[in-house]
Amino acid sequence: MSFATDKCYQAKPGEVPRDWYSVDADGQVLGRLAVKIATVLMGKNKPTYTPHVDTGDFVVITNAEKVKVTGRKAEAMEYDSYTYYPGGRRVIPFNEMKQKHPERIIEFAVKRMLPKNAMGRRMMTKLKIYKGGEHPHIAQQCKTLDLSKI
């Protein structure tokens, strides 16, 4: 007797191969870039995607300071944080964040598109973001990720 589950492939955590991809954020629109990066981190671009297993790949992003936003988002966007002290709400405008910590802009955008659980936090550890055009992951032989095919 054949069941439907006999024909479905379920990835196991130990047998998932991980690739390293490199992405240049120069001139990319923030939201569109973040969607595609989140897709690769989750593994949804692979035929072996399994919802309860982290099947994603590593992604190295360079030139984070050259990412752009459309419309009036540069003036309107703000990043909130709270220190858990009374009156401890901190609001950082987009332009200030882009000058001081441009890698956090991409990090926050991608983080909000991943699952909000322990697996989503593990997926974020596979994202490496760097300010300039250089990165220390040369030994991993990163392949260039074609974002138009995702």
Summary of the structure (lengths in Angstrom):
residues: 150
radius of gyration: 17.8
end to end distance: 38.3
largest distance: 65.4
contacts: 377
relative contact order: 0.22
helix: 37%
strand: 18%
